[in-house]
Amino acid sequence: MIGAGQRATLVVAGLLALVATGCWTQAGQGSGRQGFNGAERSITAANVAGLAVAWSRTGPAVAHEPVVGRGSVYLRNTASVTAVAEADKALRWGPVALGGNAVPTLVADRLLVPTSGGSCSLTALDADRGATLGTRPLGFQDLTGYPSGFSSCTTRDALAAGGRVVVAWHYLGSVQVPHCNGGPLTEQSYNITSGISALDPATLAVIWEHHETVSGCGAPPPVATWPVAFGAPAEVAGGLVTATQSSRVVAFSPACATLCPATWTRDLGVGLVGPPIALGSTLAVVNGRGTVHVLDAATGTPSWTAVVSDAADVSLASDGVSIFAAGADGTLAAFPAGGCGAPACSALWTAQLGSAASARPSIGGDVVYVGTAGGTIAAYPARGCSSSVCARLWCDPLLGDGVTGVAVVDGRVFVAALDGSTRTYAPPSPT
């Protein structure tokens, strides 16, 4: 009989094995959210121009990038999860109805799915069969069935890191209670909480949590005083860091237990886009005005900045050599991951996407892929070219709505779009 501790050890070992083979186990591929698969060797800048559709399928709109592993492509729709065969798109299981659109994470033989609705939870599915293995509530209870009750809870993309699965969530609830705080016979109580929960991936037991709450009786206070919803977390320099939807970057210690206070907070003054990405001893995050901020991961001290455009809607990616940022004006820019020795750095090279980026850049080997709101997926040389402006190496103008995510695994490029289409590209077979 395998005990809970042994099971957790096996889960972590399985995760490491999956990453080593080049799978795309969660949003951003690795725990640092860099969007980089360095194990990719089949598709290179030299042969990417030969990519062709290997298979395509149509279904409900896929919210974000696919998760790929164990021979399956896991597609997160607005209210369900579906698994299809990586090789030929054959349905393996699903759709399994689960509210929300947060991207799951694959840990060994479990697909861990954050769910949203009247309450939040983390649900473990058997990755090969789709059967539900367990569910752990996050935040507070669903109040929609109570008289004068209301609740809404949303989750962010799950993160597997350090033997834990971490999920950010935001809860709003209100219900009529008698003598709330000694008040009238019946009065509304309210609870508005932004939280982060770290759980054991095998047992779903909560290891630690962080809460920021406004609660009380009567009418809720103005929205401006509510806790700001945390964004998807990322692991940086052995710790956990998360970007909020406002302007703060907040760090937590990996040694936390039970209730976890922030180790540092840095307010960058402008709303941030997506999670930070890990860059060794530093981290990088982009704000909505298109400015890239690089901070010391241990202290949050600013290191340097760069500007991709006057606006940005998608998060960053990095292969450890360059930071890739895509602007809302259709600019793709590469900046030196180690900085330039000055407080502000210029781009190593840029490229024009043709329309605004709608999905974060994804890197496989020496190729960076970017999807656009115009429905195009294109490839560029991650190491740059002989000019300050690089041309694309390959492009496919997808039909329908914009690209939502790209994963590069096992010599294939998996692309999801808002029109419900998922396409897989592969280079031509050797003759």
N, C-alpha and C positions, 0 to 999 in steps of 0.2 A: 504493500500500500504506500503510495507516494504522499508524503505530508505536504502541508501548505508551503513550508519553507523550501522543500525540495522542488515542488512544482514551480515556485517563483524563480528559482535558480535555473530550471530548465527553460522557462519562458524567456528569461534574459539571454541565455545561451542561444536559443533559437532565433531571437532578434538579431544577435550579432552575426549568426550564420546567414540570415537573409540579406543583411546589408552587404556582407562580404561578396555575395554572388551578384550584386548589382541590381537588386530589386528596388522598387520605388514604393516604400512601405508606408509613407504618409505624406501629407502636404509639405512640399519643400524637400522631399526625399529623405534627408537625415535629420537628426535631432537639432542641428544648428540651422535648419530651414534654408540652407544655401541653394537648394534647387539644382544640385550638381551630382551626377553619377559619374565618378571618375573611373569606374570599372568598365565603362562602355568602350569597346575597341572595334566593333564591327562597322559602325558608321563614323566616318571621319570627314574632315574638311575636304579631303581628296576625292571622296566618292559620294558625298551627300547629294550631289546634283542628280544622281540616279534614283533617288527615292521614288517609290510608286505605291499606290494604295494596295495593301495586302488584304484588307477586309474593311467593311464599313457596316454599321448598323444604325437603326433609328429607334428611338424610344423617348421617354420623358427627358426634359432638359437636364443635362448634367451640370451641377452647380459649380464644380471646381475640377481640378486635375484628377485623373484616375489614380487609384492605388493599384499597384501591380506586384504580384508575388504568388508563389505556390501554383504557378501555371494559370492564374486567373487575373482578370481585370475587374476590379471592384468599382462600380459606378454609383456615386451618391447623387440621388435625385432629390427634389424638394421634400418628398415625404416617404422615400423608400431607398433601399439598397439592393443592387442587382449584381450578380457575378456571372461573367461570361468567360469562356476559354480564351486564353491568351493567343493560342495558335490559330483558332478559326471562328471565334465569336459565338460558338455554340453555348446555349444557356446552361450554366451549371446549377444555379439556383436563383430564386427570387421572382419578382420583387418582394422583398420583406418590408412591410409597412413600418417605418420609423420616422417620426416627425422631425422636421428641421432639415438643414442642408450642410451641416458641419462635416468636414472630411474625416473619415475614420482612420485608425492606424492599425497596421497588421503586426501582431506580436506572436511569433511562432504560429500555432494553429488557430489563433483567435483574431477575429476582426472586431475591434473595439470602437463602437459607434456612439458619438454624442447625439442626444436627441433633444428636441425642443417641443414646446407646446404650453399647456397649462402649468406644467412643471418640467424640470430637466432631469436627464438621467444619462448614465453611461451603460450601454447594452453590449454584452459580449455575444458574438455569433460564432458558431463553428465555421471557420473560413472555407472548409471544403463542402459543407452541406447546407449552411445557412440556418441551422437550428439555433434557437436562443439558448445560451448556456447560463445566463444570469443577467440581472439588471441592478444597478445601484442608483438610487435617487440622488440628485444633486440639488442643493439649494433648499427650497421649501415646497410645501405640498400644493397640489392642484386645488384651487378654491372655486373653480367654475361651477361645481355642482351645489354650492352652498347658496342659501338665500342672500341676495345682494352681494354675492361673491364674484370676484374677478381675479384672475392671475394669468401671467404670461411670462415664459422663461425661454431664453435663447442661449445656445451654446456656440462655442468657436471650435475650430479644427483641433482634433486631439493631437497630443504629442507623446510619443514614447521616448523616454530619456532616463538614464540612471536607474533602470529597473522599475520605473514608475510610468503610469499614464497620467498625463496632466490635462485638465479641461478647464477652460474659462467659461463662466456662465453669468447671466444677468437676469434677475428675477424682479417682477413687479406683482404685488398682490394686495388685495383689499377685501375685507369681509366684515359683516356686521357682527358685533359682539356685545354682550351685556356688560354694562358698567366698565367700559374700557378706561383703565387708569382711574377708576372711581368716578367716572362721568355719568351721563344720562343712562336710562334703562337700556337703550340700544344706540350704538354709535359705530361708525366705520373705523376699523383699525387698518393701517397700511404698513407695508414692508417693501422697501426698495433696496435691493442688495446686489452688488457686483462681487463675484467671488471667483476663486481659483481653487480647484481640488486636485490633489495628487493621490492616486489610487494604486493599489497592488493589481497588476494586470491579470494575475491568476485568480485571486479571490474577490476582487473589486472592493476590498476593504479600504476605507479612507485612511491615508497615512498622515496627511496634513492638509489644512485649508487656510485660506486668507479671505477675509470678508471686509467689505466696506458697506455700511448699512445706514439708511435713514428710515426710522420707523416711528409710529406714534398713533394718536387718535384724531379723528376728524378728517378734515380735508388735507390731502398731501401738500407739502410745500411746493413752491415753484420748481419747475424742471431744472433750472439753473443750479439748484442746491442738491440735486440727486447725485448719487455716486456714478461716476463715469464707467461705462461698460469696458471691462478688460478685453483686449484682443487676444488672438491666438498666441500661446507662449512659444519660446524657443530656448534651447539649452546653449549657454555661452560660457566658455572657460570653466566648465565643471559646475556651473550654477544654472539657475533658471531665470530667464529674463522675459518679460512680456511688455508689449507696447499697448497702451490704452487707445481708445478711439479719440481721446483728446490729444494733449501734447506731451504726456508723461511717458517716460520709460521707467519701469519699476523692476527691481531685481530681488530675488529670493535665494536664500542659502540652500544648497542641496542637502544639508544636514537637518533641515527642519523636521519637526514632529508636532502633531496635533494642531496648534494654531501657529501660523508662520508669519511673523512680521517682515516687512520689507527691509532689505539690507541697505539699499540706497534707492533714491528716486531722483530722476533728472527731468525737469520741465524744459522742453525745447521751444515752447512758445507758440507752436503752430500744430494743428492736428496731424497725426501720424498715419501712415498707410501701411497696413499689414504688420506682421511680426518683424522683429529685428532678425538679422542674420549673423552667424558667428564668423569671426575673422581671427581665430587664435586668441590673443589676449585682448582683442577689441571686438566691438560689434558695430553694425551699421544699420541705419533705418532711414527711410525717406519720408518726408512730409508732403502734405497735399499741395504745397507750392513748388514741388520739384527739387527741393534741397536735400541732399544726402548728408546725414550727420554720422560721424564715426566717433565712438566713445570708448573710453577705457572700460573693459568689462568688469573689472574689480571694483571700480569707484564711480563710474558714470561720468568721469571728467571728460569734457570735449577734447577731441584730438584734432580733427580737421573736417572741413565741409567741401561739398562740390554741388554744382547745379546741373541737372539734366534738362530742365525746361521750366516754364513758369507754372506748371501743374503736373501732378502725378497721381495715378489711380491704382497702381499695382505695386507690390513690394519688390524688393531687390533679389538678386541672385549673385553667387560668387563661386569661382572655381579655385579660389585661394590665390590666384594671380591677379585677377581683375574683379571689380565689382560692376555688375551690369544693372543699369537703371533704364527704365522705359518711361517716357513722358507722355502726357495726355496730348501733346502736339504731334505725336508720331515719331519722336526721336528716340533712338536707342544709343546709349552712351556707355563706354567702358572706362572705368577709373582704376588707378593702381590700388590694389587691395592694401598695400603697405603704406599708402600715402605718398606724398611727393616732397616731404620735408618742409612744407609751408602750411599755414592755417587754411588755405583754400587751394584746391587742386583742379586742374583742367583735365578734360577728357583725353584719354590715349587715342581714341578714335570714336567716331559716331557713324550712325547709319539712319536712313529714313525708312520708316515702316509703311508709309502710305496712309495710315490712319492711326487713331489712338490705340495704344496697347490695352488689351482687355484681360490679359493673363500675364502673370509674372514670367520673366524669362526662365527657361529651363535649359540646363547644360548637360550634354552627353559627350564625354571625351573632350575633343577640341572644337565642338560645334555648339553654338547657342541658338535656341529656338524661341521665337516670340509670336504669340497669337494676337490678332487685332480685333477691334470692334467691327471692322469691315468684313470679318470672316476669313481672313488670310492667315496662314501659318507659313513662316519663312525661317530660313537658317542663315546664320552668319558665322564667320570664322572667329572663334573665341580668342585666338591669339592675335587678332587684328590682321591687317593687310599692309601693303606697301604705301598706303595713303592715310591721311587723317580722316577720310570718309570711305567707308567700306561698302561694297556692293553685296547684295545677298547672294548666297551660293545656291539657294533652292527656294522655291515658293510654290504653294498650292492655294488658289483662291477657293476656299471652301464655300459651298452654297449655304444660304441661310444666315442665321445670326452669328454674333461674335464668338470667338474662341474663349473658353473658360479655363482651360488648363492643358498642360503638356507634360507627359512623362516619357523618359527615354530609358528603355530596358531591353537587354538581350538582343541588340541589333534591330530594335523596332522603336518607332516613335508613335505614341498613343496620344490622340488629340480629341478633346471633348468640346462641344459647342452648345450654345443656348437653344439652338433649334432641335436639340435632342439627338443629333448625330454624333457618333463616335467613329473615328477613323484610325486605322493603324497603317503605318508606312514602313516599308522595308526596302533595302537596296536590292537590285536584281540579283538572282542566284548566279553563282559562277557557272560558266558553261564548260 
